[in-house]
Amino acid sequence: MKVTLVMEHTRISFDAPPPDLLVIPGASFELPLNGYVVSAQVEEVVLSYPVSQIVLASPAPRGRNFRDVAVDLARTDYASNVTAEDLDDDGAD
C-alpha cells in the first residue's frame, strides 16, 4: 500500500502493509515513531489493484520538522521506500 502523509507544506510518501481494519476518510490514524506518535486524519482512500493508496494529513509534531519525521519513518518496521518532498518554494521546513 502506498501512503502519503501531507504535513503542512510537505509530502512524505512511503510503502506500508495494508492496515488490519477498514480505513475511511475522516478516521484518525496514528504512526508510532521514535519516541513520539504522529496523529493524522485520513483524507483520501483509493482501493485499487495491485496497489491501494491512503492520503493522511497531520500538523508537524512539536519540535520536529518533516525531515525528522521522514528519517524516523524510515527506521520503523512498517514503512519502506520513504521519500520526503518540500512543496514550499522558499525551501523553509
LINFENJO-V875370 format. One record per helix or strand. SS is the DSSP state (@ for helix, = for strand). FROM is the first residue (numbers start at 1). TO is the last residue. Records with the same first field share a line. If there is no record, write none. Layout:
BEGIN
SS->FROM-TO / FROM-TO
END
This chain:
BEGIN
=->2-7 / 10-16 / 28-32 / 37-46 / 53-57 / 79-86
@->66-74
END
